[in-house]
Amino acid sequence: MTKYIALVLGMGLMANAAFANEGIAELDTNGDGLITADELSAVFPDVTAETFAEIDADGNGAMDDEEMAAAVEAGLIPEKAQ
């Protein structure tokens, strides 16, 4: 049973990573592999500067795929653009 639970959790993490990579590609208008606050707000206008700062865990001014997956999981940004 423990192995099953670990497998299910691992698959969920892989799905989040896959979404994050797909989401980065959709949002990354300049093709640098990172999402700026401007790129994010173009798709999700309700995301504030404060929310972006919370998402940008390393404080480099851009969101990478790991930060995006964490933001989606935390409910800071929706899974898909509407």
Buried (B, 14 or more C-beta within 10 A) or exposed (E): EEEEEEEEEEEEEEEBBEBBBEBBEEBBEEEEEBBBBEBBBEBBEEBEEEBBEBBBEEEEEBBBBEBBBBBBBEEBBEEEEE
